[in-house]
Amino acid sequence: MNRRDLVKSGLAAGAALAVPARAFAMPQKGSARDRELFELAKRELDRAGDAIWKRDIVGIADFGLHSAERRFHFVNLEREEVQSYHVSHGTGSDPEHDGFLKRYSNTEGSNATSRGAYVTWEWYVGRYGTSVRLGGIDPTNEAAFRRAIVMHRANYAEPEHIDRWGRLGRSNGCFAMGEEQFRIALMNLSGGRLLFADSLGLANEGERLAVNEIELLQPVRPLASQRYNPAIY
């Protein structure tokens, strides 16, 4: 499939999924965790305001969980359902490479994940194939575009990587996913939707797991690899 066909099919899928902005009722089904994610999605949509123009599905990355956990949640407000997948965090956020995010940064060259709300922009084909541009709309992630922080696929984010190593590999701050999981993200979360990242520590049963104190990295000198190598093991 060429880029033109991919974009056309994506626009069609986005049109089918988009719903007018309206008040959503609290879901009566799903786990306690899902209901809390639903409430968080509504709250972050309200906070983001006009920066988000498709309000049917919200992506929530819970970096309070280990990278072996399904911690990237697609919260479908129209269908009142949550689907969860794997996602990688940045090398600068996990220098020990033990699977736990310990640091956030908004600084070029940090190779770290940034917390906050993002708007998903258009698809493009780059060094790592089809990717989704992101715009940071909080002070904690406003440099996302300059840092080339995007959503993309990566071999080290495949579930098989967990089977072998017990954790995912790390990105340079991007939201990296496995092939099939990224395809789902591409069709359901691109084109003006909200992506929110924070350390929530939400377990399946709805309780919050203890999250270690998160360090905010200080500015460092930018590295050339930040822009041109957004994904490494």
N, C-alpha and C positions, 0 to 999 in steps of 0.2 A: 504494500500500500504506500503510495507516494504522499508527500506532505499535504498536497491539495486535497486528496481524498480523506486523509486523516482529519484535517481541519473541518471539512464538510460534515463528516460523520460526527465529529465532536460537537459542532454547532447544533446538529439535529438532536443529539442526545441531551445537550444542555437545555435546548428549548423544551424538550419533553419533560425534563426534571424541574425546571424553574416554576415557581409559584409566586403569586403576588405577595408583597409584604403584608403580613397580617398577624394577629395575635394567635399563638398556638396554645392549645390546652395542654395541661400536663398529661403525659401518657398514663394509661391505666394498666399497661402491660409492661413486661420487661423486668430486669433485676433492679435492686436498689441502686446499684452503680449506674445502670443505664438511665434511670430517672434523674440521678444527679447530673449526669452528662447532658441530658436534655435541658435541664434548668440552666446549666452553665452556658450551653450554646445560645439559649435565648438571651441570657444576660449579656454575653459578649457581642451578640448581634446588635442589641440596643446600644451598647457602648460605642460600637464602631460606626453606627449611624449610616450616613450616605456613602461612606467609603466602600460599603458592600452593596452590590446591586443584584445579586442572586442569593436569596435567603432561605432556600429549601433544604440545603445540606451544609453542615458545618463539620470541618475536620478538627479534631482535638488530639494533640500529641501530649501524652502524659509521661514526661521524662522523670517522674518520680518512681517509675518502675524500671527494672532491669531490662536490658535490650533483648533478652530472650523471651520477654513477655509480649503479648499482643497489646501494644500501648498506643496505637494510632487508631482513633475511633472516628468512623463516619456516622455522624448523628443526623439521621433523616427526619426532619421535623414534620414532613407531610405524612410519612408512613408510620411515624412513631416507632422507629426501630434503630438499633445501633449495630454496626458491623465493625469488628476490630481486627487489625493487622499489625505486622511488624514494621518498625522504622528505626533507622540508625541515627545516632547523634555524632557530634564532631570530635575529632581527635583532641582538640584543645579543651574540650569539656570532660575528657576521660583519659588523661595522660597515662594512667596505669593500665589502661585497656582491660578493665575488669568487668565492663558492661554497665557500670553505674555512672550517670552524669553527675558531675560534681561542680562544674563551673559554667557560667554563661558569659558571653561577651558579645558586644555589638561592634567590635573593633576590627578593621581590616588587618589581616595577618594573624589573627588569633586562632583561626581554624576551629572556632568554638561555635556551639549552638547559641542562638539568641532566643530569649523568652519574649512572649507578647503576641499580639494579633497581627496577622498578615492578610492581605488580599491576594488571591490568586489571579494572575494575569494570563497572557496568551501562551500557547505552546510555541516552541521553536525547536529546531534540530541542531544540536551542537556536538561537542566532542564526545559526549556520552549518550548520544541519540536524542530522542524526543524528551524534552524537559518542560517544566512549567515555571515561568518567571513568577517571583513573589515580590510584593511590596510591603515593607514593614510600616505599620501605622501607629506604633507606640515608640516612645523615646528609647526603649530598650532594644528595638530592632529596626530603627529607621534607616540604618545603613545596609539593609538586606540587598537592595538592588546594586549598590556600589560594590558590595562584597561578592556579588554573583551567587547569592544564596537562592537555591531553586529546589524544586522537587524533581528527582530523576531516579532511574532504575540503577541497580548495581548488583554485581554477583555476590558481593559480601553481605548483602541484605536479604539474600534468599533464605528461606527456612532451613535448607540443608546446611547452611553455614552454622546454624545453632546446633544441629545434630553432631557436627564435627568438633566445634570449638566451645560450645556452651554459651555462646553470645554472638551477636552480630559484629561485623567489622564496623569501622568508623568512617565517617565522611569528613570533609573539611568545613563542616557547619551546615551542609545541605540536609534536606529531608530525603534520605535515600531509602528505596524500597525494592523488593524483589520484582521480577519481571511481571508476573501475573497481578501482584498487588498494586504495582504502579499503573498497570493498564486500568484497573478499577478506579484508581485515584484520578487518572487522566480523564476518564469519562464522567466522573461524578463530582470532582472538586475543582476543576479548572474554570476559568472564564468569569471571574468576579465574585467568587465565594470566599468565605471566611475560613482561615486556618489559625488555630490558637494553640500556642505551645507554653507549657508551664510544668512544674513539678508538683503534681497533684497526689500521686500515690494511691489512686483509687483501685482497690482490689475488686474482684468479680462480685463479691457479696455486698459491696457498697461501703465497707469500712475503709478508712484512710490508713495506709501503711506509714510507718515512721520514715520521714525523708530527712537525710542528712542536711546540715546547713550548707547552702549553695553559695559558692564564692563568685563574686563578680570580678572578672579579670580586668586589670588596668590596661589602658592603651599601650600597645606595643608597636614597633616599627613594622609597617606593612611588608608582607612577603609576596614575591612574584607568584608563588604557587597558589595563593589564595584565589586568584581570579581564573587561572588556567588549569588548575587541577582540583576540581571540586569534589573528587571522590577517590579515596585510597583505602587499602585494607587497614 
